[in-house]
Amino acid sequence: MGNFRPLPTKCWIKYLTEMGFRFSRSKGSHHQYSKPGKRPIPVWQDEKQIPAFHLKTGCTTIGVSLEDLYKWADKNC
């Protein structure tokens, strides 16, 4: 499957904020990041890493590819 790995939570949050998402609310262990015109992205704030499947779902919601995320993460995290 190639490059399908988890990322640190801090890196994922940094990517979301760079893509224009902002913290909107907290519910239980999940924090919501939202952007006008897009669905909110839930983030497990208490976990050290975000599983690759959740990253893929988030990227689909944002409208970018998982490969773009990994390229960005290799340069910025």
CNS distance restraints for C-alpha pairs under 8 A (distance, minus, plus):
assign (resid   3 and name CA) (resid  67 and name CA) 7.61 0.50 0.50
assign (resid   3 and name CA) (resid  70 and name CA) 7.94 0.50 0.50
assign (resid   4 and name CA) (resid  52 and name CA) 5.92 0.50 0.50
assign (resid   5 and name CA) (resid  51 and name CA) 7.17 0.50 0.50
assign (resid   5 and name CA) (resid  52 and name CA) 5.18 0.50 0.50
assign (resid   6 and name CA) (resid  49 and name CA) 6.09 0.50 0.50
assign (resid   6 and name CA) (resid  50 and name CA) 5.42 0.50 0.50
assign (resid   6 and name CA) (resid  51 and name CA) 4.58 0.50 0.50
assign (resid   6 and name CA) (resid  52 and name CA) 4.55 0.50 0.50
assign (resid   6 and name CA) (resid  55 and name CA) 7.61 0.50 0.50
assign (resid   7 and name CA) (resid  11 and name CA) 6.66 0.50 0.50
assign (resid   7 and name CA) (resid  12 and name CA) 6.72 0.50 0.50
assign (resid   7 and name CA) (resid  49 and name CA) 5.35 0.50 0.50
assign (resid   7 and name CA) (resid  50 and name CA) 5.47 0.50 0.50
assign (resid   7 and name CA) (resid  51 and name CA) 7.02 0.50 0.50
assign (resid   7 and name CA) (resid  52 and name CA) 7.31 0.50 0.50
assign (resid   8 and name CA) (resid  12 and name CA) 6.52 0.50 0.50
assign (resid   8 and name CA) (resid  48 and name CA) 5.80 0.50 0.50
assign (resid   8 and name CA) (resid  49 and name CA) 4.19 0.50 0.50
assign (resid   8 and name CA) (resid  50 and name CA) 6.14 0.50 0.50
assign (resid   9 and name CA) (resid  13 and name CA) 6.23 0.50 0.50
assign (resid   9 and name CA) (resid  43 and name CA) 7.93 0.50 0.50
assign (resid   9 and name CA) (resid  44 and name CA) 7.76 0.50 0.50
assign (resid   9 and name CA) (resid  45 and name CA) 7.01 0.50 0.50
assign (resid   9 and name CA) (resid  47 and name CA) 6.88 0.50 0.50
assign (resid   9 and name CA) (resid  48 and name CA) 5.61 0.50 0.50
assign (resid   9 and name CA) (resid  49 and name CA) 4.91 0.50 0.50
assign (resid   9 and name CA) (resid  50 and name CA) 5.64 0.50 0.50
assign (resid  10 and name CA) (resid  14 and name CA) 6.10 0.50 0.50
assign (resid  11 and name CA) (resid  15 and name CA) 6.21 0.50 0.50
assign (resid  11 and name CA) (resid  73 and name CA) 6.99 0.50 0.50
assign (resid  11 and name CA) (resid  77 and name CA) 5.87 0.50 0.50
assign (resid  12 and name CA) (resid  16 and name CA) 6.22 0.50 0.50
assign (resid  12 and name CA) (resid  50 and name CA) 7.56 0.50 0.50
assign (resid  13 and name CA) (resid  17 and name CA) 6.21 0.50 0.50
assign (resid  13 and name CA) (resid  43 and name CA) 7.93 0.50 0.50
assign (resid  14 and name CA) (resid  18 and name CA) 6.19 0.50 0.50
assign (resid  15 and name CA) (resid  19 and name CA) 6.21 0.50 0.50
assign (resid  15 and name CA) (resid  69 and name CA) 7.82 0.50 0.50
assign (resid  15 and name CA) (resid  73 and name CA) 7.94 0.50 0.50
assign (resid  16 and name CA) (resid  20 and name CA) 6.54 0.50 0.50
assign (resid  16 and name CA) (resid  21 and name CA) 5.31 0.50 0.50
assign (resid  16 and name CA) (resid  22 and name CA) 7.61 0.50 0.50
assign (resid  16 and name CA) (resid  33 and name CA) 7.59 0.50 0.50
assign (resid  17 and name CA) (resid  21 and name CA) 4.78 0.50 0.50
assign (resid  17 and name CA) (resid  22 and name CA) 5.87 0.50 0.50
assign (resid  20 and name CA) (resid  35 and name CA) 6.41 0.50 0.50
assign (resid  21 and name CA) (resid  33 and name CA) 5.61 0.50 0.50
assign (resid  21 and name CA) (resid  34 and name CA) 5.05 0.50 0.50
assign (resid  21 and name CA) (resid  35 and name CA) 4.80 0.50 0.50
assign (resid  22 and name CA) (resid  33 and name CA) 5.10 0.50 0.50
assign (resid  22 and name CA) (resid  34 and name CA) 5.51 0.50 0.50
assign (resid  22 and name CA) (resid  35 and name CA) 6.54 0.50 0.50
assign (resid  23 and name CA) (resid  31 and name CA) 7.22 0.50 0.50
assign (resid  23 and name CA) (resid  32 and name CA) 5.96 0.50 0.50
assign (resid  23 and name CA) (resid  33 and name CA) 4.40 0.50 0.50
assign (resid  23 and name CA) (resid  34 and name CA) 6.51 0.50 0.50
assign (resid  24 and name CA) (resid  31 and name CA) 7.69 0.50 0.50
assign (resid  24 and name CA) (resid  32 and name CA) 5.61 0.50 0.50
assign (resid  24 and name CA) (resid  33 and name CA) 5.45 0.50 0.50
assign (resid  24 and name CA) (resid  34 and name CA) 6.08 0.50 0.50
assign (resid  25 and name CA) (resid  31 and name CA) 5.94 0.50 0.50
assign (resid  25 and name CA) (resid  32 and name CA) 5.31 0.50 0.50
assign (resid  25 and name CA) (resid  33 and name CA) 7.39 0.50 0.50
assign (resid  26 and name CA) (resid  30 and name CA) 5.94 0.50 0.50
assign (resid  26 and name CA) (resid  31 and name CA) 4.35 0.50 0.50
assign (resid  26 and name CA) (resid  32 and name CA) 6.04 0.50 0.50
assign (resid  27 and name CA) (resid  31 and name CA) 6.25 0.50 0.50
assign (resid  27 and name CA) (resid  32 and name CA) 7.86 0.50 0.50
assign (resid  29 and name CA) (resid  44 and name CA) 6.02 0.50 0.50
assign (resid  29 and name CA) (resid  45 and name CA) 6.46 0.50 0.50
assign (resid  29 and name CA) (resid  46 and name CA) 6.54 0.50 0.50
assign (resid  30 and name CA) (resid  42 and name CA) 5.94 0.50 0.50
assign (resid  30 and name CA) (resid  43 and name CA) 5.38 0.50 0.50
assign (resid  30 and name CA) (resid  44 and name CA) 4.80 0.50 0.50
assign (resid  30 and name CA) (resid  45 and name CA) 6.08 0.50 0.50
assign (resid  31 and name CA) (resid  42 and name CA) 5.65 0.50 0.50
assign (resid  31 and name CA) (resid  43 and name CA) 5.20 0.50 0.50
assign (resid  31 and name CA) (resid  44 and name CA) 6.53 0.50 0.50
assign (resid  31 and name CA) (resid  45 and name CA) 6.34 0.50 0.50
assign (resid  32 and name CA) (resid  40 and name CA) 6.02 0.50 0.50
assign (resid  32 and name CA) (resid  41 and name CA) 5.61 0.50 0.50
assign (resid  32 and name CA) (resid  42 and name CA) 4.62 0.50 0.50
assign (resid  32 and name CA) (resid  43 and name CA) 6.28 0.50 0.50
assign (resid  33 and name CA) (resid  40 and name CA) 5.50 0.50 0.50
assign (resid  33 and name CA) (resid  41 and name CA) 5.15 0.50 0.50
assign (resid  33 and name CA) (resid  42 and name CA) 6.44 0.50 0.50
assign (resid  33 and name CA) (resid  43 and name CA) 7.59 0.50 0.50
assign (resid  34 and name CA) (resid  38 and name CA) 6.90 0.50 0.50
assign (resid  34 and name CA) (resid  39 and name CA) 6.64 0.50 0.50
assign (resid  34 and name CA) (resid  40 and name CA) 4.40 0.50 0.50
assign (resid  34 and name CA) (resid  41 and name CA) 6.28 0.50 0.50
assign (resid  35 and name CA) (resid  39 and name CA) 7.36 0.50 0.50
assign (resid  35 and name CA) (resid  40 and name CA) 7.02 0.50 0.50
assign (resid  38 and name CA) (resid  61 and name CA) 7.29 0.50 0.50
assign (resid  38 and name CA) (resid  62 and name CA) 7.02 0.50 0.50
assign (resid  39 and name CA) (resid  61 and name CA) 6.78 0.50 0.50
assign (resid  41 and name CA) (resid  58 and name CA) 6.40 0.50 0.50
assign (resid  41 and name CA) (resid  61 and name CA) 7.82 0.50 0.50
assign (resid  43 and name CA) (resid  50 and name CA) 7.98 0.50 0.50
assign (resid  44 and name CA) (resid  50 and name CA) 7.43 0.50 0.50
assign (resid  50 and name CA) (resid  54 and name CA) 6.63 0.50 0.50
assign (resid  50 and name CA) (resid  55 and name CA) 6.75 0.50 0.50
assign (resid  51 and name CA) (resid  55 and name CA) 6.46 0.50 0.50
assign (resid  52 and name CA) (resid  56 and name CA) 6.16 0.50 0.50
assign (resid  53 and name CA) (resid  57 and name CA) 6.32 0.50 0.50
assign (resid  54 and name CA) (resid  58 and name CA) 6.10 0.50 0.50
assign (resid  55 and name CA) (resid  59 and name CA) 6.07 0.50 0.50
assign (resid  55 and name CA) (resid  66 and name CA) 7.25 0.50 0.50
assign (resid  56 and name CA) (resid  60 and name CA) 6.25 0.50 0.50
assign (resid  56 and name CA) (resid  65 and name CA) 7.75 0.50 0.50
assign (resid  56 and name CA) (resid  66 and name CA) 5.74 0.50 0.50
assign (resid  57 and name CA) (resid  61 and name CA) 6.37 0.50 0.50
assign (resid  58 and name CA) (resid  62 and name CA) 6.20 0.50 0.50
assign (resid  59 and name CA) (resid  63 and name CA) 5.89 0.50 0.50
assign (resid  59 and name CA) (resid  64 and name CA) 5.22 0.50 0.50
assign (resid  59 and name CA) (resid  65 and name CA) 5.92 0.50 0.50
assign (resid  59 and name CA) (resid  66 and name CA) 6.03 0.50 0.50
assign (resid  59 and name CA) (resid  69 and name CA) 7.69 0.50 0.50
assign (resid  60 and name CA) (resid  64 and name CA) 6.17 0.50 0.50
assign (resid  60 and name CA) (resid  65 and name CA) 6.89 0.50 0.50
assign (resid  64 and name CA) (resid  68 and name CA) 6.67 0.50 0.50
assign (resid  64 and name CA) (resid  69 and name CA) 7.59 0.50 0.50
assign (resid  65 and name CA) (resid  69 and name CA) 6.68 0.50 0.50
assign (resid  66 and name CA) (resid  70 and name CA) 6.35 0.50 0.50
assign (resid  67 and name CA) (resid  71 and name CA) 6.14 0.50 0.50
assign (resid  68 and name CA) (resid  72 and name CA) 6.17 0.50 0.50
assign (resid  69 and name CA) (resid  73 and name CA) 6.05 0.50 0.50
assign (resid  70 and name CA) (resid  74 and name CA) 6.08 0.50 0.50
assign (resid  71 and name CA) (resid  75 and name CA) 6.64 0.50 0.50
assign (resid  72 and name CA) (resid  76 and name CA) 6.06 0.50 0.50
assign (resid  73 and name CA) (resid  77 and name CA) 5.13 0.50 0.50
